[in-house]
Amino acid sequence: MAFVKGVWRILVAIKDGLVLLFLLGFFGLLYAALSWSPKPARSVSSGALLLKLDGTIVEQPAEADPFSLLTSSGPQTKEYRLSDVVTALEAAKTDGKVKAVVLNLDGFLGGGQVALSRVGKALDAVRAANKPVFAFATVYSDDSYQLAAHASETWVDPLGGVAILGRGGSGLYYKGLIDKLGVNTHVYRVGTYKSFVEPFIRTEQSPEARQANQALADALWQDWQEEVAKARPRAKLAAYVANPAGAAEAARGNLAKAAQNAGLVDKLGDEAAFGKRVAQVAGEPSDDRVGDFASIDLSSYAKAHRPANDGQIGVITVAGDIVDGDGGPGSAAGDTISALLYKALSEKDLKALVVRVDSPGGSVMASEKIRQAIMEAKRKGLPIVVSMGNVAASGGYWISTPANLILAEPGTITGSIGVFGILPSFEGTLAKLGITTDGVRTTPLSGQPDLAGGTTPEFDRIMQMGIEDIYGRFVGLVAQARRKSPEQIDTIAQGRVWDGATARQIGLVDRFGGLEDAIAEAAKLAKIDPAKAKAYRIEKEPDKFAEFLQSMTERDDEDADAPRDMLSRQAMIQRRWAMQAIADVRGLISGAGVRADCLECRGYGAPRRASAADERGLLALLASLWR
């Protein structure tokens, strides 16, 4: 017995020790998180400004999810703020310490056509200042080559190539699966072209959706080709994309050589050879690593040159899906964005407001909440200018209606003025399992919507009338904003998506221009000298604990595992399809009830970081249905 008691005491002591260690570690981590702040921008030495873009370029980086950071087996996709990249390039033009700019695009995952055009203009300005721009990648895709075309010297790995796919591609349609599962999909919509719901009710796109999607893809593809041809006139781009197999055959299967023969790249060489070439201009690295060069870190350099946030032109960003409730940076959460704007209007002496929109839309309720906050600024006498990025469609256009002026780019995707609601019921699925439903009613709407037994005709009719009413409100808002009749707007609405150039022709936007142009126009409307106009960014401060965890879990650039060759990049695309399928199912089951959303827009913007729920996978989604 004494022996047993002794063993028990030892076990209890071990347990107490482990608990103590856990508590010490937890409170140590908590203290570090609360007292931690990002490292201040350090002074930079002479060399090349290195844009090693291992991730995506976005309007506003998403806030890292602590759960994902603690449980993920790999690094999270990095997101680079567009304004930081542009700020760094603008500063590099006149900075004597910067000898060149280097684009390492091996891990680049995209950024959207409009955002990349803006970076391209900044790269052109660097070259105009007589500073070379070098680009390197193993394989160039459409997005990475859109940047590389602006380089003065473009390199590709001898084992790589240039894979230009053009705009367009396939989407997922779930009608066959839904029928097999016995799910009844109730759709309420207005708009001939409102194709968001089509994957749930069709096995292929409708003729109307195909026509609109083809026109959009053709317009964006034409815009992309024109930019690349202007940036790199010596490239035989048209012939190369028209017959890539012929170009490869002429080079005997050497894809890198085929790209060089077509003038798409200047040099063939691996990363070490590329580094030696850059070192001839930028200087050798301090640690004498072979194939490296003296470089200046993009993040530190951007922080050092970021303008003070103390202007009189408020700039609020609405990026990503518009959702109900609260959310961090990089999330277009209606409650958060409206609260931020109301707070800025009450606490700051703002003279004008610029709304930067990069969103395909989402919840109508959240969109209206954001619009009402913008209207409050207008009621206070502030001129409103909307600046559209890659995408400003559906709910993204809804929130743009208070604007005095709307600026977009030819490659902006906008319009999609339509509304829908979608609701699944599972009476067929339950019947396959031998489960039925029955009950009593006191009104025609008792127990509705009944997801287990199906909806009633009265409920369906009421929902459809509600959707039609909201569509009428949407059209009315646009008509009032654009000084047209509702009938005129209805002919260009109907859920159809337009490219920015066409949208300007039909009156949905006023003129072409980027964010800087929008700030200048807002200053003019507020009677402020544009040369003295400064921006005040209205955004939520990122969570320090999440930032701390992200800094702890980020790996060095040398350890990045972004796919490099063509086949591994295709595997990455397949994973995105799986994540998209999970997001689509979640949207069907738990998305906002009434939505102004644009499905086809999602393929043209910057790829967004997967949410925590997406990372946890389909099993977590299915489990959540039973809560």
C-alpha positions in Angstrom: 0.0 0.0 0.0 2.8 2.4 0.8 4.4 1.7 -2.6 1.1 2.5 -4.3 0.8 5.7 -2.3 4.4 6.6 -3.3 3.6 6.1 -7.0 0.5 8.1 -6.7 2.4 11.0 -5.1 4.9 10.9 -7.9 2.1 11.0 -10.5 0.4 13.9 -8.8 3.7 15.7 -8.6 4.3 15.2 -12.3 0.8 16.4 -13.1 1.2 19.5 -10.9 4.5 20.2 -12.6 3.0 19.9 -16.1 0.1 22.2 -15.1 2.6 24.7 -13.7 4.7 24.6 -16.8 1.6 25.0 -19.0 0.4 28.0 -16.9 3.9 29.6 -17.0 4.0 29.1 -20.8 0.5 30.4 -21.3 1.0 33.6 -19.2 4.4 34.1 -20.8 2.9 33.9 -24.2 0.0 36.2 -23.2 2.4 38.8 -21.7 4.5 38.7 -24.9 1.5 39.1 -27.1 0.1 42.0 -25.1 3.4 43.8 -25.0 4.6 42.9 -28.5 4.5 45.4 -31.3 5.8 45.1 -34.8 9.5 45.8 -35.2 10.1 49.4 -36.2 11.4 50.0 -39.7 15.1 49.6 -39.7 17.5 51.8 -41.7 18.4 50.3 -45.0 21.7 49.9 -46.7 22.5 50.3 -50.4 21.4 47.6 -52.8 18.4 46.4 -54.8 14.9 46.8 -53.5 13.8 43.1 -53.4 10.2 42.3 -54.2 10.2 38.6 -53.3 6.4 38.3 -53.6 5.7 34.9 -52.0 2.0 35.3 -51.9 -0.6 37.7 -53.2 -1.0 41.5 -53.6 -4.3 42.7 -52.0 -6.0 46.0 -51.2 -6.0 45.1 -47.5 -4.3 42.1 -45.9 -6.6 39.8 -44.0 -6.2 39.5 -40.3 -4.6 36.1 -39.4 -6.8 33.7 -37.6 -5.1 32.6 -34.3 -6.6 29.1 -34.5 -5.2 28.5 -38.0 -1.8 29.9 -37.0 -1.6 27.5 -34.0 -3.0 24.4 -35.8 -1.8 24.8 -39.4 1.0 22.4 -40.5 2.4 24.9 -43.0 2.9 28.7 -43.4 -0.1 30.9 -44.3 -0.3 32.6 -47.7 1.4 36.0 -47.4 -0.5 39.0 -48.4 1.2 42.2 -49.5 -0.7 45.5 -49.3 -0.9 47.1 -52.8 -0.3 50.6 -51.4 2.9 49.4 -49.6 4.3 47.9 -52.8 3.5 51.1 -54.8 4.9 53.4 -52.0 8.1 51.5 -51.9 8.5 51.7 -55.7 7.7 55.4 -55.8 10.3 56.0 -53.1 12.9 53.9 -54.9 12.8 56.2 -57.9 14.7 59.0 -56.2 16.5 57.1 -53.4 20.2 56.9 -54.1 20.5 53.8 -51.9 18.4 51.8 -54.3 20.5 50.7 -57.2 17.8 48.5 -58.9 14.5 46.8 -58.3 14.3 43.0 -58.3 11.1 41.0 -58.8 11.4 37.4 -57.6 8.1 35.9 -58.8 8.7 32.3 -58.1 6.2 32.2 -55.3 3.8 34.9 -56.7 0.1 33.8 -56.6 -1.6 36.7 -58.2 -3.1 40.1 -57.4 -5.9 40.9 -59.9 -5.5 42.8 -63.2 -6.2 46.3 -61.9 -3.8 46.0 -58.9 -1.0 44.6 -61.1 -1.5 47.3 -63.6 -0.9 49.9 -60.9 2.3 48.1 -59.8 3.3 48.0 -63.5 3.0 51.8 -63.7 5.2 52.1 -60.7 7.8 49.8 -62.2 7.7 51.9 -65.4 8.4 55.0 -63.3 11.4 53.3 -61.8 12.8 52.5 -65.2 12.1 56.1 -66.4 14.3 57.2 -63.5 17.2 55.2 -65.2 17.1 52.4 -62.6 17.0 48.8 -63.9 14.2 46.4 -63.0 15.2 42.7 -63.0 12.6 39.9 -63.0 13.1 36.2 -62.3 10.8 33.1 -62.1 10.9 29.5 -62.9 7.5 29.6 -64.5 5.6 32.8 -65.4 1.8 32.7 -65.2 -0.5 35.4 -66.5 -0.3 37.5 -63.3 3.4 37.2 -62.8 4.2 37.9 -66.4 2.0 41.0 -66.3 4.6 42.3 -63.8 7.6 40.9 -65.5 6.7 42.5 -68.8 7.6 45.9 -67.1 11.1 44.8 -66.3 14.1 46.0 -68.2 15.7 42.5 -68.0 13.5 39.4 -67.6 15.0 36.0 -66.7 13.5 32.5 -66.6 14.9 29.3 -65.3 16.2 27.0 -68.1 13.8 24.3 -66.7 10.8 26.6 -66.6 8.9 28.7 -69.1 6.1 31.1 -69.7 2.6 29.7 -69.4 0.0 32.3 -70.6 -3.4 30.8 -70.2 -5.6 33.9 -70.9 -8.9 34.7 -69.2 -11.6 32.2 -68.6 -11.9 28.6 -67.4 -14.3 26.2 -65.8 -16.5 26.5 -62.7 -18.1 23.9 -60.5 -21.8 23.0 -60.9 -23.5 21.0 -58.2 -27.0 20.3 -59.7 -26.2 16.6 -60.3 -24.9 16.1 -56.8 -27.8 18.0 -55.3 -30.3 15.8 -57.1 -28.5 12.6 -56.0 -28.7 13.8 -52.4 -32.3 14.7 -52.7 -31.8 18.3 -51.7 -34.4 20.8 -52.9 -32.9 24.2 -53.8 -35.3 27.1 -53.5 -34.0 30.0 -55.5 -35.5 33.6 -55.4 -33.9 36.0 -57.8 -34.2 38.9 -60.1 -31.9 39.4 -63.1 -31.5 37.5 -66.3 -27.8 37.4 -65.8 -27.7 36.8 -62.0 -25.7 33.6 -62.4 -24.6 33.1 -58.8 -27.3 30.6 -58.2 -26.8 28.7 -61.5 -24.3 26.1 -60.0 -27.0 25.0 -57.6 -29.9 24.7 -60.2 -28.1 23.8 -63.5 -25.4 21.5 -64.7 -23.9 24.1 -67.0 -24.1 27.9 -67.4 -27.2 29.4 -69.1 -26.9 30.9 -72.6 -27.3 34.4 -71.1 -24.5 33.8 -68.5 -22.3 32.3 -71.2 -22.8 35.4 -73.4 -22.0 37.8 -70.6 -19.1 35.8 -69.2 -17.5 35.5 -72.7 -17.8 39.2 -73.3 -16.3 40.0 -69.9 -13.4 37.5 -70.4 -12.7 38.9 -73.9 -12.6 42.5 -72.7 -10.3 41.7 -69.8 -8.0 39.6 -72.0 -7.8 42.4 -74.6 -6.9 44.8 -71.9 -4.2 42.5 -70.5 -2.6 42.0 -73.9 -2.6 45.7 -74.6 -0.7 46.4 -71.4 1.8 43.6 -71.9 2.4 44.6 -75.5 3.0 48.3 -74.5 5.3 47.3 -71.7 7.3 44.8 -73.8 6.8 45.7 -77.5 9.5 43.3 -78.7 7.6 40.3 -77.5 5.8 38.2 -80.1 2.9 37.8 -77.7 0.0 37.2 -80.1 1.7 34.4 -82.0 3.0 32.8 -78.8 -0.4 32.6 -77.1 -2.2 31.6 -80.3 0.0 28.5 -80.9 2.0 27.6 -77.7 2.4 24.0 -78.8 4.0 25.2 -82.1 6.3 27.5 -80.2 7.4 24.5 -78.0 7.9 22.3 -81.0 10.1 24.8 -82.7 12.3 24.9 -79.6 12.3 21.0 -79.5 10.3 21.0 -76.3 12.5 23.5 -74.4 9.8 25.7 -73.0 12.2 28.3 -71.6 13.9 28.6 -75.0 10.5 28.9 -76.7 9.7 31.9 -74.5 13.1 33.4 -75.3 12.6 32.9 -79.0 9.3 34.7 -78.8 10.9 37.6 -77.0 9.0 37.1 -73.8 12.2 36.8 -71.8 15.7 38.1 -72.2 17.9 35.6 -70.4 17.9 31.9 -69.4 19.5 31.1 -66.1 18.9 29.7 -62.7 18.5 31.8 -59.6 22.2 31.8 -58.8 23.1 33.1 -62.2 20.4 35.7 -61.9 21.7 36.8 -58.5 25.2 37.2 -59.9 23.8 39.5 -62.7 21.9 41.6 -60.2 25.1 41.9 -58.0 26.9 43.6 -60.9 24.5 46.5 -60.4 23.4 46.3 -56.8 26.6 45.1 -55.2 27.6 41.9 -53.4 25.8 40.8 -50.2 27.5 41.4 -46.8 27.7 37.6 -46.1 29.3 36.7 -49.5 26.7 34.1 -50.3 27.2 32.8 -53.8 24.5 33.9 -56.3 23.1 36.5 -53.9 23.2 40.3 -54.0 22.9 43.3 -51.7 19.2 43.7 -51.1 16.8 46.0 -49.3 13.8 44.4 -47.6 10.5 45.4 -49.0 8.5 45.4 -45.7 11.0 47.5 -43.8 11.5 49.9 -46.8 7.7 50.4 -47.2 7.3 51.1 -43.5 10.1 53.6 -43.6 8.4 55.5 -46.4 4.8 55.1 -45.5 3.2 58.5 -45.2 1.8 59.7 -41.9 -1.9 58.9 -41.3 -3.0 62.4 -40.5 -4.7 63.8 -43.6 -8.2 65.4 -44.1 -9.3 63.0 -46.9 -10.7 59.9 -45.3 -10.0 56.7 -47.1 -12.0 53.6 -46.1 -11.4 50.2 -47.8 -14.2 47.7 -48.5 -12.3 44.6 -49.6 -13.5 41.0 -49.8 -17.0 39.5 -49.4 -19.5 41.8 -47.7 -20.7 40.0 -44.7 -22.9 40.7 -41.7 -21.5 41.3 -38.3 -17.9 42.2 -37.2 -14.6 41.3 -38.8 -10.9 42.3 -38.9 -8.9 44.0 -41.6 -9.3 42.4 -45.0 -12.9 41.6 -44.2 -15.8 43.7 -45.5 -17.9 43.2 -42.4 -20.9 45.6 -42.3 -20.9 46.3 -38.6 -17.2 46.9 -38.4 -16.9 49.1 -41.5 -19.9 51.3 -40.6 -18.7 51.7 -37.0 -15.2 52.7 -38.1 -16.7 55.3 -40.4 -19.1 56.7 -37.8 -16.2 57.0 -35.4 -14.0 58.8 -37.9 -16.7 61.2 -38.8 -17.2 62.1 -35.1 -13.6 62.3 -34.1 -11.7 63.6 -37.1 -12.0 66.8 -39.0 -12.5 65.2 -42.4 -13.2 67.3 -45.5 -13.9 64.5 -48.0 -14.3 60.7 -48.2 -12.8 58.2 -50.6 -14.3 54.7 -50.6 -11.9 52.1 -52.1 -14.0 49.2 -53.2 -12.5 45.8 -54.1 -15.5 43.5 -53.4 -17.7 41.1 -55.4 -20.6 41.9 -53.0 -22.4 39.7 -50.5 -25.0 40.4 -47.9 -27.6 43.0 -48.8 -28.1 43.9 -45.2 -24.4 44.5 -44.6 -24.1 46.5 -47.9 -27.0 48.7 -46.8 -25.4 49.3 -43.4 -22.2 50.4 -45.1 -24.1 52.6 -47.5 -26.0 54.3 -44.7 -22.6 55.1 -43.0 -21.4 56.6 -46.2 -24.6 58.6 -46.5 -24.0 60.0 -43.1 -20.7 61.4 -44.4 -22.6 62.9 -47.3 -25.2 64.4 -45.0 -22.3 66.1 -43.1 -21.4 67.8 -46.4 -18.4 65.6 -47.3 -17.9 65.0 -51.0 -17.8 61.2 -51.7 -15.5 59.7 -54.3 -15.5 55.9 -55.0 -12.3 54.3 -56.3 -12.9 50.8 -57.8 -10.1 48.3 -57.7 -10.2 44.8 -59.3 -13.9 44.2 -58.5 -16.7 46.4 -57.4 -19.8 44.5 -58.3 -23.3 43.7 -56.8 -23.0 44.7 -53.1 -19.8 46.5 -54.1 -21.8 48.7 -56.4 -24.6 49.1 -53.9 -22.3 50.8 -51.5 -20.9 53.0 -54.3 -24.3 54.7 -55.1 -23.8 57.6 -52.7 -20.7 58.8 -54.6 -20.4 62.2 -56.2 -17.9 60.6 -58.5 -16.9 57.0 -59.4 -13.5 56.2 -60.8 -12.5 52.8 -62.1 -10.0 51.2 -64.5 -10.6 49.5 -67.8 -9.9 46.1 -66.2 -12.3 46.8 -63.2 -15.2 44.3 -63.0 -18.4 46.1 -62.0 -22.2 46.1 -62.3 -23.9 42.9 -61.5 -26.9 44.9 -60.3 -29.2 42.1 -59.2 -30.4 40.3 -56.1 -31.0 36.7 -55.1 -31.8 34.5 -52.2 -31.2 30.7 -52.0 -32.5 28.2 -49.4 -32.0 24.5 -49.4 -34.5 22.0 -47.9 -33.8 18.4 -47.2 -37.2 16.6 -47.4 -35.9 14.5 -50.3 -32.7 13.6 -48.5 -34.6 12.5 -45.4 -37.0 10.5 -47.4 -34.1 8.5 -48.8 -33.4 7.6 -45.2 -37.0 6.8 -44.4 -37.6 10.0 -42.4 -40.7 12.1 -43.0 -42.3 15.1 -41.3 -45.8 16.1 -40.2 -47.3 18.7 -37.9 -50.0 21.3 -37.4 -50.3 25.0 -38.5 -52.1 28.0 -37.3 -51.1 30.3 -40.2 -49.9 29.8 -43.7 -46.4 30.5 -42.5 -46.3 28.3 -39.4 -43.0 26.4 -39.2 -41.6 28.1 -42.3 -39.0 27.9 -43.7 -39.2 24.1 -43.0 -35.8 22.8 -44.0 -36.8 19.2 -43.1 -40.3 19.2 -44.7 -40.0 21.8 -47.5 -41.3 25.3 -48.0 -44.9 26.2 -48.9 -46.1 28.1 -52.0 -47.1 31.0 -49.8 -43.6 31.2 -48.3 -42.0 31.0 -51.8 -44.2 33.7 -53.2 -43.5 36.1 -50.3 -39.7 35.5 -50.6 -39.8 36.2 -54.3 -41.8 39.4 -53.8 -39.3 40.5 -51.2 -36.4 39.9 -53.6 -38.2 41.8 -56.4 -38.7 44.7 -54.0 -35.1 44.8 -53.0 -34.1 44.7 -56.7 -36.4 47.6 -57.3 -34.7 49.5 -54.4 -31.2 48.6 -55.9 -32.2 49.9 -59.4 -33.7 53.0 -57.8 -30.5 53.8 -55.9 -28.4 53.4 -59.0 -30.9 55.5 -61.1 -30.8 58.3 -58.6 -27.0 58.2 -58.3 -26.4 58.0 -62.1 -29.2 60.5 -62.9 -31.1 58.1 -65.1 -34.5 56.6 -65.0 -35.1 53.2 -63.4 -36.1 51.8 -66.8 -32.7 52.9 -68.2 -30.8 51.3 -65.4 -32.9 48.1 -65.6 -31.7 47.5 -69.2 -28.0 47.5 -68.0 -28.7 45.8 -64.7 -30.4 42.4 -64.6 -27.3 41.0 -62.7 -25.0 41.5 -65.7 -21.3 42.0 -65.1 -19.4 44.6 -67.1 -15.7 45.5 -67.6 -14.7 49.0 -66.5 -14.3 50.3 -70.1 -17.9 49.3 -71.0 -19.2 50.4 -67.6 -17.9 53.9 -68.4 -19.6 53.9 -71.8 -23.0 52.9 -70.3 -22.7 55.4 -67.4 -22.0 53.1 -64.4 -18.7 54.9 -63.8 -17.6 58.4 -64.5 -13.9 58.2 -65.5 -10.8 56.1 -65.4 -8.3 56.5 -62.5 -6.8 54.9 -59.5 -6.8 55.6 -55.8 -4.4 58.5 -56.0 -6.6 60.1 -58.7 -9.6 59.6 -56.4 -7.9 61.3 -53.5 -7.0 64.2 -55.8 -10.6 64.5 -57.1 -11.9 64.4 -53.5 -9.6 67.2 -52.6 -10.8 69.3 -55.5 -14.4 68.7 -54.5 -13.5 69.8 -51.0 -11.7 72.8 -52.3 -8.3 71.6 -51.0 -5.2 72.0 -53.0 -4.6 68.5 -54.5 -0.8 69.0 -54.0 -1.5 69.3 -50.3 -4.1 66.6 -50.0 -3.2 63.9 -47.5 -5.1 60.7 -46.8 -6.4 59.4 -43.4 -6.8 55.7 -43.6 -9.9 54.5 -41.7 -9.4 50.9 -40.7 -9.4 48.7 -37.7 -6.1 48.1 -35.9 -4.9 44.5 -36.4 -5.1 42.2 -33.5 -1.8 42.2 -31.7 -2.1 38.6 -30.5 -2.7 37.4 -34.1 0.2 39.5 -35.4 2.4 38.1 -32.7 1.5 34.5 -33.6 2.0 35.2 -37.2 5.4 36.6 -36.6 6.3 33.5 -34.6 5.0 31.0 -37.2 6.3 32.7 -40.4 9.2 30.9 -41.9 12.1 32.5 -43.7 11.8 33.2 -47.4 14.4 30.5 -48.1 12.1 27.9 -46.7 9.0 29.0 -48.7 7.3 26.0 -50.3 5.4 27.8 -53.1 5.1 25.6 -56.2 7.6 26.4 -58.9 7.2 24.0 -61.9 4.1 23.9 -64.1 2.7 20.6 -62.7 3.0 21.6 -59.1 1.2 24.8 -59.8 -1.6 22.9 -61.4 -1.8 20.8 -58.2 -2.2 24.1 -56.2 -5.1 25.1 -58.5 -6.8 21.8 -57.8 -6.5 22.5 -54.1 -8.2 25.9 -54.7 -11.0 24.1 -56.4 -11.5 22.0 -53.3 -11.5 25.1 -51.1 -14.0 26.8 -53.5 -16.3 23.8 -53.3 -16.3 24.0 -49.5 -16.9 27.8 -49.6 -19.8 27.3 -52.1 -21.5 24.7 -49.9 -21.1 26.8 -46.8 -22.6 29.8 -48.7 -25.5 27.6 -49.8 -26.2 26.4 -46.2 -25.2 29.3 -44.0 -24.7 32.4 -46.2 -26.6 35.6 -45.9 -30.3 35.2 -46.7 -30.6 38.0 -49.3 -27.5 38.7 -51.3 -26.2 41.0 -53.9 -23.3 38.9 -54.9 -21.2 38.0 -58.0 -19.9 34.5 -58.6 -18.1 35.1 -61.8 -16.2 38.1 -60.3 -14.3 35.8 -57.9 -12.0 34.4 -60.6 -10.6 37.8 -61.5 -9.6 39.3 -58.2 -6.6 38.5 -56.0 -6.8 35.0 -54.5 -7.7 35.5 -50.9 -6.2 33.6 -48.0 -8.3 30.6 -47.0 -10.5 31.1 -44.0 -10.0 29.1 -40.8 -13.1 27.1 -41.6 -11.8 26.3 -45.1 -8.5 25.1 -43.6 -10.2 22.9 -41.2 -12.0 21.3 -44.2 -15.2 19.8 -45.2 -15.6 17.5 -42.1 -15.7 20.6 -39.9 -18.3 22.1 -42.1 -20.5 19.0 -42.0 -20.1 18.8 -38.3 -21.3 22.4 -37.9 -24.6 21.6 -39.6 -25.6 19.5 -36.6 -25.1 22.3 -34.0 
